[in-house]
Amino acid sequence: MSSPNKQTSTSAGHSTIALNKKSVHDYFIEQRIEAGISLHGWEVKSLRAKRIQLKEGYIIIKHAEAFLIGAHLSPLPTVSTHVQPNPTRTRKLLLHRHELDRLIGKVERAGYTLVPTAMYWKRGLAKLEIGLAKGKKQHDKRATEKDRDWLRDKARILKTGCGPKVVI
């Protein structure tokens, strides 16, 4: 019997905390990178309760370090009274130097953007998946939506064995 607040887990043993579906809609994600994240104690408790929103978050590189800005991490009501939680504080990302150097080159020279795409647990540690992305134009978003609708219709047609009725 499973508990109602059991975390969903993937095949590799990771359990998803939050997804940023808006990033896939607004950007072409060309590469995904895993980064650690520096958190306070109350933030870890909030992550275990899945109280994070990545939709408005973005990543900047300043002084050869990466930071997550704008992600909203709601504090639990049971946080100690002596702690003044800031839900949208800037959080440092933990990356290797060679990864940071490569990202700096891509962002500054090639015009890429860094967006958070997912947050998950990996061996008891919170990890943030960063997407190296290029922005989509409005017509690109429409084309992506049209392709997704066609794939859904194609699957429906193949499943039922008959196509849509066309009246001429």
N, C-alpha and C positions, 0 to 999 in steps of 0.2 A: 504494500500500500504506500503510495507516495504522498508526501506532504503538500499542501496547497501552495506553499511559497518556495517550492524547490526550484533551483535555478535550471534554466535550460542549458544543456551541454551539447557540444558538437562532438564529432568523431575523434578529434585529437585531444579530448580532455579539457577543452576550453569551455568556459561558461560565459555567455554573453551578458553584459550588463546593460549596454545601450547601443543602438544603431543610429546613424545619421543618414536617413533615407533622402533627405534634401540634398546632400552632397552629390549623390548619383544623378539626381535630377538637374542640378545646376552646373555640374562639371563633368568633363571627360577625365576619369581617373586612369592615369597611365601606369602608375606604380604604387604599391602599398608597402609601407614600412612600419615595423613594430617598434614602439618606444615605451620605455618605462615612464612613470609620472611620479613626481614628488608630492606627497599628500600629508595632511595633518591627520591625527587620530580620529576626529569627529567626521572627517571626509571619508575615511575608510568605512566607518559604520554606516554612513549614508549610502555609499556605493553598494554595500551588502544589501541594503533595502531598495536598491535600484532607483535612487532619487537623483538622477543626473539627466541633463538635457544637453545634447551636443549640437542641436540645430543651429544655434546662433554663434557657435564657437569657431575660431580660426586660429592659425598658428603663425607666429612671427619669429624671425630670427634676429636677435639683437646681441651685439658683442660676442658673436660666435657661440651663442646658446639659443636653444629653441624654447618657446613659451606658448602655452595654451591660454588663450584669452577668450572671454565671453561664454565659456561653458558654465551652465548654471547647476550647482550642486546644492540642493536644498538640505539644510540641516535638520536633523531629527529633533523632535521636541524634548528628548531626554538628554540633550547635550548639557554638559556641566554648566553651572551658572557663571563661573568665572571666565568662560570662553566666549568671546564675541565673534560668532561665525560670520564670514563674508562669503556669500554664496557664489559670487562671480569673480573671485580673486584670480590673479595671474598665477598659473601653476607651471613650474619648470618641468621640461621634458628631458628624459635621460637617454641620450644617444651617444654612440661611439664617435670619436673625433673624425674618422674617415667618412662616416655617414653624414655628419654635420657638414663637412667640407663639400661633399657631393651635393647635398641639398642647397647649400649656399650658392654654389655654382649654377644650379638649375634655376633657382628662384631669381637671382640677380641677372644672369645673362640670357637665359632662355624664356623668361617670362612666365614661369610656372607659379602656381599658388599651392600652399599647403593647407589642407582641410582635414579635420578629424572625421573619420568614417565609422569607427566602432570603438567600443571599450569592452574589455573582457578580462576574466581572471585566467592567469596561467601559472600553475604551480603555486597558488596562494598569493600571487602578486598581481596588482592591477596593471594592465597593459593598454596602451592607446594605439590604435591603428591609424596611421597618417597616410593620406592620399596625396600623391604628387599629381596635380590636376591642372587642366586648362579649362577656362570658362566656356560655357556653351552660349550660343546666340539663341534668340527666340525660335528661329526656324529649325535649329538643331534639336531643341526640346520637342517641337512638334513632330519631327521625323522619328525621334526615339519613341514617342508615345504611339505613333502610327505603327511602327515595327512591333511594339509590344502588343498592341491590339490584334495585329495580323497573326502573331504567334499564338495568341489565345484562341482566335477563331480557327486557325489551322488545327490546333489540338482538339478543339471541339468537333470539327468536321471529321477528323481521323477517328475519333472515339466513337461517334455515332454512325459513321459509315455513309452518311449522305450529306450532300452539300446544301447550301441555302437555296430556297425555292426562288427562282427568278421568273418573273412574269413579263413576257414581252408583248 
